[in-house]
Amino acid sequence: MPNPRRKKGDRFERELVAKLRKAGIPAIRVPMSGGGSIPGDVLYGPNHRYRAEAKKRKDGAGFKVLEKWLAGNESLILGRDYAEPMVVLDWGVFTELMGYVMQLEEAQDDE
């Protein structure tokens, strides 16, 4: 019998791929996501160059603090000692930035 968490994760990954494609960003699920040799769950962008790990939680455990910190801002930059900062982006900002990446890639292909 399939693991309910696994099914939920698979469903979320498919939703993300559909949402990215709707925004004009090429995307695919990683084959055997979570169990194969390719890290991440979703590949997106020009030539599927970018990789994303997808997480979904019923109650947003752990996400509520991020949402609180992001509140009303377009991005959240997280820093940790001895590590590069990480950036959390609002979905609209993310798709807008990826749109620019797609345009640049298309312009380079036309040259």
Residue frames relative to the residue before (quaternion, step in Angstrom):
aa qw qx qy qz dx dy dz
M 1.0000 0.0000 0.0000 0.0000 0.00 0.00 0.00
P 0.4889 -0.6869 0.4487 0.2962 3.60 -0.84 0.96
N 0.5144 -0.6322 0.4959 0.2998 3.52 -1.13 0.78
P 0.4719 -0.6971 0.4531 0.2934 3.66 -0.70 1.01
R 0.6375 0.5185 -0.3376 0.4591 3.62 1.02 -0.72
R 0.6341 0.5314 -0.3183 0.4628 3.54 1.03 -0.82
K 0.6485 0.5121 -0.3095 0.4706 3.57 0.97 -0.90
K 0.6390 0.5235 -0.3173 0.4658 3.57 1.00 -0.86
G 0.6614 0.5060 -0.3020 0.4641 3.59 0.95 -0.88
D 0.6433 0.5189 -0.3159 0.4658 3.57 0.95 -0.88
R 0.6511 0.5200 -0.3071 0.4597 3.56 0.96 -0.92
F 0.6605 0.5031 -0.3061 0.4658 3.59 0.94 -0.88
E 0.6329 0.5254 -0.3320 0.4617 3.59 0.99 -0.78
R 0.6499 0.4977 -0.3128 0.4816 3.61 0.97 -0.83
E 0.6267 0.5305 -0.3314 0.4648 3.60 1.02 -0.78
L 0.6545 0.5150 -0.3102 0.4584 3.59 0.95 -0.88
V 0.6382 0.5195 -0.3271 0.4646 3.57 0.94 -0.87
A 0.6646 0.4970 -0.3045 0.4675 3.59 0.90 -0.90
K 0.6659 0.5064 -0.3001 0.4584 3.58 0.95 -0.87
L 0.6381 0.5111 -0.3196 0.4790 3.59 1.01 -0.79
R 0.6639 0.5030 -0.3034 0.4629 3.59 0.89 -0.92
K 0.6262 0.5363 -0.3312 0.4588 3.58 1.03 -0.80
A 0.6827 0.4589 -0.2705 0.5002 3.59 1.14 -0.68
G 0.5755 -0.6217 0.3661 0.3851 3.61 1.28 0.11
I 0.5582 0.5856 -0.3841 0.4450 3.56 1.26 0.35
P 0.4076 -0.7100 0.5068 0.2699 3.61 -0.60 1.05
A 0.0957 0.7995 -0.5844 0.1006 3.59 -0.95 0.85
I 0.0138 -0.7649 0.6439 0.0147 3.52 -1.26 0.63
R 0.4793 -0.6028 0.5395 0.3405 3.54 -1.28 0.41
V 0.4913 -0.6280 0.5103 0.3223 3.54 -1.09 0.68
P 0.4787 -0.6617 0.4822 0.3170 3.60 -0.83 0.92
M 0.8354 0.0554 -0.0962 0.5383 3.58 -0.94 0.95
S 0.0196 0.8480 -0.5271 0.0520 3.56 1.03 0.84
G 0.8203 0.2192 -0.1907 0.4926 3.52 -0.87 1.02
G 0.7960 0.2601 -0.1514 0.5252 3.59 1.16 -0.28
G 0.6305 0.5527 -0.3298 0.4339 3.55 1.26 -0.16
S 0.6719 -0.5058 0.3687 0.3959 3.51 -1.31 -0.21
I 0.6195 0.5154 -0.3466 0.4801 3.61 1.27 -0.19
P 0.3526 -0.7474 0.5122 0.2338 3.63 -0.64 1.01
G 0.7138 0.4330 -0.3356 0.4362 3.55 -1.25 0.46
D 0.4465 -0.6973 0.5082 0.2369 3.51 -1.38 0.17
V 0.7949 0.1317 -0.0344 0.5913 3.57 1.08 -0.77
L 0.1782 -0.7373 0.6423 0.1100 3.55 -1.08 0.85
Y 0.0487 0.8206 -0.5636 0.0813 3.59 -0.85 0.93
G 0.6767 0.4936 -0.3722 0.3998 3.53 -1.36 0.23
P 0.7581 -0.3511 0.2570 0.4858 3.56 -1.30 -0.09
N 0.8460 0.0007 -0.0546 0.5304 3.56 -0.84 1.05
H 0.4992 -0.6753 0.4013 0.3657 3.58 1.22 0.56
R 0.1588 0.8505 -0.4756 0.1588 3.52 1.11 0.92
Y 0.7440 0.3940 -0.2143 0.4953 3.60 1.05 -0.74
R 0.2436 -0.7752 0.5769 0.0831 3.52 -1.13 0.78
A 0.0621 -0.7972 0.6002 0.0200 3.57 -1.02 0.82
E 0.2722 -0.6836 0.6505 0.1884 3.49 -1.21 0.68
A 0.1996 -0.8065 0.5497 0.0863 3.59 -0.73 1.04
K 0.0056 -0.7866 0.6169 -0.0266 3.57 -0.90 0.96
K 0.0033 0.7771 -0.6292 0.0164 3.55 -1.00 0.85
R 0.0563 -0.7979 0.6002 -0.0044 3.53 -0.95 0.93
K 0.5780 -0.6136 0.4241 0.3309 3.55 -1.03 0.85
D 0.8150 0.2325 -0.1013 0.5210 3.57 0.70 -1.07
G 0.5122 -0.6685 0.4132 0.3466 3.57 1.25 0.13
A 0.1944 0.8084 -0.5341 0.1532 3.58 1.19 0.45
G 0.7978 0.2171 -0.1981 0.5264 3.54 -0.73 1.07
F 0.6755 0.4863 -0.2936 0.4701 3.57 1.15 -0.56
K 0.5639 0.6367 -0.3869 0.3562 3.58 1.09 -0.63
V 0.6382 0.5104 -0.3296 0.4729 3.59 1.00 -0.77
L 0.6404 0.5153 -0.3251 0.4677 3.59 0.95 -0.84
E 0.6582 0.5053 -0.3064 0.4665 3.59 0.92 -0.90
K 0.6332 0.5253 -0.3269 0.4650 3.59 1.01 -0.80
W 0.6837 0.4760 -0.2869 0.4730 3.58 0.91 -0.91
L 0.6657 0.5063 -0.2980 0.4600 3.59 1.03 -0.77
A 0.3558 0.8142 -0.4224 0.1791 3.56 1.17 -0.78
G 0.8692 -0.0108 -0.0377 0.4928 3.54 -0.44 1.27
N 0.6366 0.4890 -0.3355 0.4930 3.59 1.25 0.00
E 0.5257 -0.6416 0.4612 0.3150 3.55 -1.24 0.42
S 0.8103 0.0728 -0.0292 0.5807 3.57 1.14 -0.52
L 0.1988 -0.7324 0.6411 0.1143 3.49 -1.34 0.46
I 0.1262 -0.7910 0.5964 0.0522 3.57 -0.72 1.06
L 0.1542 -0.8063 0.5703 0.0290 3.53 -0.66 1.20
G 0.0905 -0.8103 0.5782 0.0290 3.55 -0.82 0.99
R 0.0711 -0.7655 0.6392 0.0180 3.51 -1.16 0.74
D 0.5900 -0.5818 0.4164 0.3742 3.58 -1.00 0.74
Y 0.8662 0.1075 -0.1089 0.4757 3.54 -1.08 0.89
A 0.6793 0.4168 -0.3030 0.5225 3.59 1.13 0.56
E 0.5621 -0.5749 0.4680 0.3666 3.55 -1.22 0.46
P 0.5439 -0.6081 0.4521 0.3606 3.62 -1.07 0.62
M 0.2660 -0.7166 0.6188 0.1813 3.56 -1.28 0.48
V 0.2272 -0.7780 0.5748 0.1131 3.55 -1.13 0.67
V 0.1498 -0.7335 0.6581 0.0806 3.54 -1.02 0.93
L 0.1289 -0.8189 0.5580 0.0368 3.58 -0.75 1.07
D 0.5287 -0.5571 0.5417 0.3416 3.50 -1.29 0.56
W 0.5990 -0.5998 0.3855 0.3645 3.64 -0.97 0.82
G 0.6586 0.5227 -0.3153 0.4399 3.60 0.89 -0.87
V 0.6555 0.4907 -0.3034 0.4873 3.58 0.98 -0.82
F 0.6309 0.5403 -0.3279 0.4500 3.56 0.96 -0.85
T 0.7067 0.4477 -0.2806 0.4706 3.61 0.76 -0.98
E 0.6095 0.5412 -0.3524 0.4598 3.60 1.08 -0.64
L 0.6665 0.4891 -0.2975 0.4776 3.59 0.90 -0.90
M 0.6630 0.4894 -0.3125 0.4726 3.59 0.93 -0.82
G 0.5813 0.5663 -0.3677 0.4540 3.59 1.13 -0.57
Y 0.6468 0.5011 -0.3099 0.4843 3.59 1.01 -0.79
V 0.6259 0.5298 -0.3338 0.4648 3.57 1.00 -0.81
M 0.6554 0.5094 -0.3100 0.4635 3.59 0.94 -0.89
Q 0.6500 0.5143 -0.3164 0.4614 3.61 0.97 -0.84
L 0.6480 0.5097 -0.3179 0.4683 3.59 0.94 -0.85
E 0.6541 0.5162 -0.3079 0.4592 3.56 0.93 -0.89
E 0.6606 0.4993 -0.3038 0.4713 3.59 0.96 -0.87
A 0.6372 0.5253 -0.3233 0.4620 3.60 1.02 -0.80
Q 0.6578 0.4964 -0.3076 0.4757 3.59 1.01 -0.79
D 0.6440 0.5187 -0.3253 0.4587 3.58 1.04 -0.71
D 0.6521 0.5281 -0.3063 0.4494 3.59 1.15 -0.65
E 0.6032 0.5890 -0.3571 0.4023 3.58 1.18 -0.45
